[in-house]
Amino acid sequence: MRTIYLDHAATTPPLAEVAEAMKPYLAKKFGNPSALYALGRESRAAVEEARKKVASLIGASTDEIYFTSGGSESDNMALLGTLLANEEKGRHLVTTEIEHHAVLETARFLAAHGYEATFIGVDSDGIVDPDEVRKAIRPSTVLVSVMHANNEVGTVEPIREISDICREAGAYFHTDAVQTVGNIPVNVDELGADLLSMSGHKLYGPKGIGAVYVRKGTRIHRLIHGGEQEKGMRAGTENIPGIVGLGVAAEVAEGELDEKVVRISGLRDRLVEGIQGSIDDVFVNGHPTLRLPNNAHFAIRFIEGEAICLQLDTVGICASTGSACSSEALEPSHVLLAIGVDPLEAHGSVRFSLGRGTTGEEIDYVLEQFPPVVERLRSMSPLARRSGKQ
């Protein structure tokens, strides 16, 4: 059976050139980059070359890039590290209700340990109102964290307006750009970010590697103590194969970005129009235009998203009900609840996220298979029966 992979927001398949570049550092080129001899210097050179490539992708300087284990650690480092380093200014953090759990749970952890956290709501499209950020900032606000684009519904936020407000107020600004780096243009100066999180496996690199951008002059504490790796910001021997793979993925992404955005957004629009034209009682979640080019998130009334995804899997289509990080939770998505989706209907969500390998033929296959899946599930649904939609 063929496999149509449309869950790139959860993870992406590593590029062949990424895997090939990593291979030598899994075996022969095993030197510790802190060592002085040639084998170690070779590993150090590979780390710094990857750092240049990652910095280039987001318009940063190489000494502003710190490698981490992934987006979650980068988010934790940005929030915890900045709050800890700036206690003389205050102990207040501002974020939103639709952030990734790596930000939300870190903010809640801080709030449970003597800090203060304000969670801002969003409108029905998932847009953060910059004026609400302005109202939430206090003299004691150290950091504002707003994601660049939502991982579930795909809405892209007005980051520049928000960062300008933070700068005027004297607060640092962090953005979780895990879903955007490598998928749409990201430039730290254009965004006005002081800190930015990214993850390798979201841009066709390996899992277990990420990076955090920290603008020069930003006061931040390390989280992992021990050695002096990553310029004293993250102890522990570096993940050389992962770092090399992330560097190659960043280099490829920078070279193909413009073409990829145009092609994938066209396929996404074709998918959305096809589903809306063939299935009743289906709604697109997220902003209609200010959204990631690869994201199509639907609410399908009268049936559950988990059942949809399981049925799609039987015909070789990989999709999700939302964030893969919380896919086993029974509660409805916090993002959908935040944008005002009814809790019952929030359970009927499905997300298709396209990738660089997605083809028009694959979209046609989904449009052929999806309506019968919905019809079959609705024929068994008590909700559909009560609504007269069977």
Secondary structure per residue as TSV (DSSP state, phi and psi in degrees):
chain	resnum	aa	ss	phi	psi
A	1	M	-	360.0	138.2
A	2	R	-	-70.6	155.6
A	3	T	-	-119.6	122.9
A	4	I	E	-107.0	107.0
A	5	Y	E	-92.6	110.1
A	6	L	-	-127.7	50.4
A	7	D	B	-135.8	42.7
A	8	H	T	-69.1	-18.1
A	9	A	T	-71.2	-23.2
A	10	A	T	-80.9	-48.1
A	11	T	-	-166.4	157.6
A	12	T	-	-117.3	152.0
A	13	P	-	-72.8	129.7
A	14	P	-	-58.8	139.9
A	15	L	-	-64.7	151.3
A	16	A	H	-59.8	-39.7
A	17	E	H	-69.9	-26.6
A	18	V	H	-67.4	-50.5
A	19	A	H	-60.5	-40.2
A	20	E	H	-65.8	-41.4
A	21	A	H	-66.9	-30.3
A	22	M	H	-76.3	-29.2
A	23	K	H	-52.2	-49.0
A	24	P	H	-60.0	-29.7
A	25	Y	H	-85.1	-2.2
A	26	L	H	-93.0	-9.4
A	27	A	T	-138.7	-87.4
A	28	K	T	-68.0	-40.4
A	29	K	-	-93.6	66.7
A	30	F	-	-98.8	5.0
A	31	G	-	-60.1	146.1
A	32	N	-	-75.8	123.6
A	33	P	T	-64.8	-9.9
A	34	S	T	-87.7	-8.7
A	35	A	-	-76.5	153.1
A	36	L	S	-88.4	-21.0
A	37	Y	S	-77.3	174.3
A	38	A	H	-59.9	-38.8
A	39	L	H	-63.1	-38.2
A	40	G	H	-71.8	-40.7
A	41	R	H	-63.8	-32.7
A	42	E	H	-62.9	-43.6
A	43	S	H	-65.9	-41.2
A	44	R	H	-60.7	-41.6
A	45	A	H	-63.5	-37.6
A	46	A	H	-66.1	-39.5
A	47	V	H	-62.6	-45.3
A	48	E	H	-71.3	-31.7
A	49	E	H	-65.9	-41.4
A	50	A	H	-64.9	-38.4
A	51	R	H	-60.6	-40.1
A	52	K	H	-61.2	-42.7
A	53	K	H	-67.0	-41.2
A	54	V	H	-66.1	-43.3
A	55	A	H	-61.0	-41.6
A	56	S	H	-62.5	-38.9
A	57	L	H	-60.6	-33.7
A	58	I	H	-112.3	10.5
A	59	G	T	71.0	33.4
A	60	A	-	-108.5	171.2
A	61	S	-	-86.9	151.9
A	62	T	G	-62.2	-32.9
A	63	D	G	-80.9	8.2
A	64	E	G	-105.5	3.9
A	65	I	E	-108.6	127.3
A	66	Y	E	-124.5	127.3
A	67	F	E	-79.9	141.5
A	68	T	E	-132.5	-173.0
A	69	S	S	-86.2	-4.3
A	70	G	S	152.2	-174.1
A	71	G	H	-62.2	-38.3
A	72	S	H	-64.3	-44.4
A	73	E	H	-65.1	-39.0
A	74	S	H	-60.8	-43.3
A	75	D	H	-62.5	-45.5
A	76	N	H	-60.9	-43.3
A	77	M	H	-63.6	-42.1
A	78	A	H	-63.1	-46.7
A	79	L	H	-76.1	-57.2
A	80	L	H	-63.7	-46.5
A	81	G	H	-62.3	-39.6
A	82	T	H	-73.6	-41.9
A	83	L	H	-63.9	-42.7
A	84	L	H	-64.5	-35.2
A	85	A	H	-81.6	-9.1
A	86	N	T	-129.1	33.9
A	87	E	T	-65.6	-24.8
A	88	E	T	-68.9	-22.6
A	89	K	T	-82.4	-40.6
A	90	G	-	167.6	-175.6
A	91	R	-	-136.2	33.4
A	92	H	E	-114.3	137.3
A	93	L	E	-125.2	140.9
A	94	V	E	-118.7	130.9
A	95	T	E	-146.3	-166.9
A	96	T	E	-122.4	166.9
A	97	E	T	-76.4	-9.7
A	98	I	T	-110.1	12.5
A	99	E	S	-67.0	162.2
A	100	H	-	-62.0	152.2
A	101	H	H	-59.6	-25.6
A	102	A	H	-63.6	-28.9
A	103	V	H	-87.3	-47.9
A	104	L	H	-59.3	-47.3
A	105	E	H	-69.3	-32.8
A	106	T	H	-67.4	-41.4
A	107	A	H	-63.2	-40.5
A	108	R	H	-67.9	-36.4
A	109	F	H	-62.0	-45.3
A	110	L	H	-61.5	-42.5
A	111	A	H	-63.8	-28.6
A	112	A	T	-83.0	-4.6
A	113	H	T	-126.7	40.8
A	114	G	T	93.1	-1.6
A	115	Y	-	-98.0	174.7
A	116	E	E	-122.2	139.8
A	117	A	E	-132.3	131.8
A	118	T	E	-110.8	128.9
A	119	F	E	-109.7	116.2
A	120	I	E	-90.5	140.2
A	121	G	-	-80.2	178.3
A	122	V	-	-133.6	169.3
A	123	D	-	-85.3	-174.3
A	124	S	T	-68.7	-14.0
A	125	D	T	-96.2	-2.9
A	126	G	-	87.8	16.4
A	127	I	-	-88.7	134.0
A	128	V	-	-85.0	128.5
A	129	D	-	-81.6	117.5
A	130	P	H	-56.5	-31.7
A	131	D	H	-65.0	-31.9
A	132	E	H	-67.6	-33.9
A	133	V	H	-65.5	-44.9
A	134	R	H	-57.2	-43.2
A	135	K	H	-66.9	-31.0
A	136	A	H	-80.3	-22.9
A	137	I	-	-73.0	135.1
A	138	R	-	-119.6	171.4
A	139	P	T	-58.4	-27.2
A	140	S	T	-90.1	4.0
A	141	T	E	-74.3	121.5
A	142	V	E	-91.8	-41.1
A	143	L	E	-144.0	141.9
A	144	V	E	-118.0	131.2
A	145	S	E	-125.1	114.6
A	146	V	-	-132.2	126.0
A	147	M	-	-65.7	147.7
A	148	H	S	-68.4	-44.4
A	149	A	B	-147.0	143.6
A	150	N	-	-74.7	136.7
A	151	N	T	-74.0	-18.9
A	152	E	T	-95.8	-60.2
A	153	V	T	-94.8	-7.9
A	154	G	-	83.8	1.9
A	155	T	B	-64.5	131.8
A	156	V	B	-94.8	128.5
A	157	E	-	-89.0	157.5
A	158	P	-	-77.6	68.6
A	159	I	H	-63.3	-41.8
A	160	R	H	-63.5	-41.7
A	161	E	H	-61.7	-40.1
A	162	I	H	-69.4	-42.2
A	163	S	H	-66.2	-33.8
A	164	D	H	-63.4	-40.9
A	165	I	H	-62.7	-42.3
A	166	C	H	-63.7	-42.3
A	167	R	H	-64.0	-42.3
A	168	E	H	-61.0	-35.2
A	169	A	H	-87.1	-6.8
A	170	G	T	78.8	24.4
A	171	A	-	-108.1	145.3
A	172	Y	E	-70.9	153.4
A	173	F	E	-125.9	127.1
A	174	H	E	-117.0	141.0
A	175	T	E	-130.1	132.3
A	176	D	E	-81.3	105.9
A	177	A	-	-109.0	26.5
A	178	V	T	-57.4	-38.5
A	179	Q	T	-84.5	-12.6
A	180	T	T	-105.8	-36.0
A	181	V	B	-61.3	122.6
A	182	G	T	88.8	-8.9
A	183	N	T	-114.5	-29.4
A	184	I	B	-140.0	163.7
A	185	P	-	-60.3	131.7
A	186	V	-	-132.6	120.8
A	187	N	-	-132.7	121.8
A	188	V	H	-63.5	-32.2
A	189	D	H	-74.2	-40.1
A	190	E	H	-66.2	-35.1
A	191	L	H	-77.5	-25.8
A	192	G	T	77.0	25.9
A	193	A	-	-81.2	139.8
A	194	D	S	-91.4	-30.1
A	195	L	E	-140.6	145.0
A	196	L	E	-148.1	135.7
A	197	S	E	-106.0	144.2
A	198	M	E	-146.8	163.2
A	199	S	E	-138.6	135.5
A	200	G	G	-63.9	-40.3
A	201	H	G	-79.0	0.2
A	202	K	G	-92.8	-7.7
A	203	L	T	-130.0	37.1
A	204	Y	T	72.2	25.5
A	205	G	S	-104.5	-172.1
A	206	P	-	-79.6	161.2
A	207	K	S	-78.4	160.2
A	208	G	S	80.9	15.9
A	209	I	-	-143.8	142.3
A	210	G	E	-157.7	-169.1
A	211	A	E	-154.0	154.4
A	212	V	E	-125.4	131.8
A	213	Y	E	-90.7	131.1
A	214	V	E	-128.1	112.0
A	215	R	-	-60.7	141.1
A	216	K	T	-53.1	133.5
A	217	G	T	95.6	-11.4
A	218	T	-	-75.5	127.7
A	219	R	-	-84.4	121.8
A	220	I	-	-151.3	141.3
A	221	H	-	-95.6	150.8
A	222	R	-	-69.7	155.7
A	223	L	S	-103.4	-36.4
A	224	I	S	-104.1	118.3
A	225	H	-	-102.4	150.4
A	226	G	S	151.5	-102.0
A	227	G	S	-82.8	-176.7
A	228	E	-	-105.9	23.8
A	229	Q	T	-63.2	161.8
A	230	E	G	51.1	50.4
A	231	K	G	54.8	35.7
A	232	G	G	80.8	5.3
A	233	M	T	-96.4	-16.4
A	234	R	S	-153.9	103.7
A	235	A	-	-70.3	152.7
A	236	G	S	119.1	139.3
A	237	T	-	-58.8	134.0
A	238	E	-	-66.0	148.1
A	239	N	-	-82.7	82.7
A	240	I	H	-60.5	-48.7
A	241	P	H	-59.0	-42.6
A	242	G	H	-64.0	-42.9
A	243	I	H	-63.0	-44.1
A	244	V	H	-60.8	-44.1
A	245	G	H	-62.8	-41.3
A	246	L	H	-62.8	-40.4
A	247	G	H	-60.9	-43.9
A	248	V	H	-65.7	-42.5
A	249	A	H	-61.0	-40.2
A	250	A	H	-64.9	-41.3
A	251	E	H	-63.5	-44.7
A	252	V	H	-64.3	-44.0
A	253	A	H	-59.7	-42.6
A	254	E	H	-63.4	-36.3
A	255	G	H	-75.0	-25.3
A	256	E	H	-114.4	5.3
A	257	L	H	-58.5	-51.6
A	258	D	H	-61.0	-46.2
A	259	E	H	-65.3	-39.6
A	260	K	H	-64.4	-42.1
A	261	V	H	-60.8	-45.9
A	262	V	H	-64.2	-46.7
A	263	R	H	-67.1	-46.5
A	264	I	H	-70.2	-39.0
A	265	S	H	-63.5	-33.8
A	266	G	H	-65.0	-42.0
A	267	L	H	-67.1	-38.5
A	268	R	H	-60.9	-45.3
A	269	D	H	-63.0	-38.1
A	270	R	H	-63.1	-40.2
A	271	L	H	-66.2	-46.5
A	272	V	H	-62.0	-47.9
A	273	E	H	-63.0	-39.6
A	274	G	H	-66.2	-41.5
A	275	I	H	-70.5	-43.9
A	276	Q	H	-64.9	-28.2
A	277	G	H	-84.3	-11.5
A	278	S	H	-119.2	-10.1
A	279	I	-	-129.8	130.8
A	280	D	S	-80.5	159.7
A	281	D	S	54.5	47.8
A	282	V	E	-126.4	137.8
A	283	F	E	-131.7	144.8
A	284	V	E	-90.6	126.2
A	285	N	-	-91.7	148.1
A	286	G	S	96.9	172.0
A	287	H	-	-67.9	138.3
A	288	P	S	-65.3	-28.9
A	289	T	S	-123.7	-36.5
A	290	L	S	-84.1	73.0
A	291	R	B	-145.5	161.4
A	292	L	-	-60.6	141.5
A	293	P	T	-64.8	-19.9
A	294	N	T	-104.5	2.8
A	295	N	E	-102.7	128.4
A	296	A	E	-133.5	108.6
A	297	H	E	-118.2	121.8
A	298	F	E	-118.4	147.1
A	299	A	E	-105.4	119.5
A	300	I	E	-107.4	112.0
A	301	R	T	-70.2	148.1
A	302	F	T	79.5	-3.1
A	303	I	S	-136.9	165.1
A	304	E	-	-96.8	143.8
A	305	G	H	-62.3	-37.5
A	306	E	H	-61.0	-42.1
A	307	A	H	-65.6	-39.0
A	308	I	H	-59.7	-49.2
A	309	C	H	-64.2	-38.3
A	310	L	H	-66.5	-39.1
A	311	Q	H	-69.5	-39.1
A	312	L	H	-62.4	-36.2
A	313	D	H	-62.3	-30.8
A	314	T	H	-68.7	-18.9
A	315	V	T	-110.9	16.8
A	316	G	T	84.3	16.9
A	317	I	E	-106.8	124.3
A	318	C	E	-99.5	115.4
A	319	A	-	-139.5	-179.0
A	320	S	B	-141.4	169.1
A	321	T	S	-92.3	-2.8
A	322	G	S	159.0	-135.8
A	323	S	-	-71.7	129.6
A	324	A	G	-65.0	-23.3
A	325	C	G	-69.8	-18.5
A	326	S	G	-132.0	24.9
A	327	S	T	-67.9	-19.3
A	328	E	T	-90.1	-3.6
A	329	A	-	-74.5	145.2
A	330	L	S	-86.3	-19.4
A	331	E	S	-72.2	149.7
A	332	P	-	-65.5	157.4
A	333	S	-	-56.0	131.4
A	334	H	H	-65.1	-27.1
A	335	V	H	-69.6	-46.8
A	336	L	H	-65.0	-38.1
A	337	L	H	-64.7	-37.8
A	338	A	H	-66.3	-30.6
A	339	I	T	-91.3	6.2
A	340	G	T	92.9	13.5
A	341	V	-	-72.9	135.7
A	342	D	-	-56.8	135.8
A	343	P	H	-53.6	-38.0
A	344	L	H	-66.1	-43.3
A	345	E	H	-74.0	-24.5
A	346	A	H	-62.7	-28.0
A	347	H	T	-70.8	-15.6
A	348	G	T	-98.8	32.6
A	349	S	E	-95.5	150.9
A	350	V	E	-144.0	136.7
A	351	R	E	-117.0	125.2
A	352	F	E	-104.5	125.6
A	353	S	E	-126.0	114.8
A	354	L	-	-80.7	165.8
A	355	G	-	-140.4	-178.2
A	356	R	T	-63.4	-21.8
A	357	G	T	-96.0	-2.0
A	358	T	-	-67.1	137.2
A	359	T	-	-117.8	164.2
A	360	G	H	-63.2	-34.8
A	361	E	H	-63.8	-38.4
A	362	E	H	-67.3	-39.2
A	363	I	H	-63.2	-41.4
A	364	D	H	-61.6	-38.6
A	365	Y	H	-64.1	-42.2
A	366	V	H	-62.7	-43.6
A	367	L	H	-65.8	-24.6
A	368	E	H	-79.0	-39.6
A	369	Q	H	-89.2	-29.4
A	370	F	H	-68.0	-46.9
A	371	P	H	-57.1	-43.8
A	372	P	H	-62.9	-33.5
A	373	V	H	-62.3	-48.0
A	374	V	H	-62.8	-44.0
A	375	E	H	-61.8	-42.6
A	376	R	H	-64.9	-43.5
A	377	L	H	-68.9	-38.7
A	378	R	H	-66.5	-30.1
A	379	S	H	-65.8	-19.1
A	380	M	T	-106.7	0.6
A	381	S	-	-90.1	125.2
A	382	P	H	-62.3	-32.8
A	383	L	H	-65.5	-42.7
A	384	A	H	-66.1	-36.9
A	385	R	H	-63.9	-45.6
A	386	R	H	-66.9	-27.8
A	387	S	H	-87.7	-7.2
A	388	G	T	77.9	20.4
A	389	K	-	-97.4	6.1
A	390	Q	-	-80.0	360.0
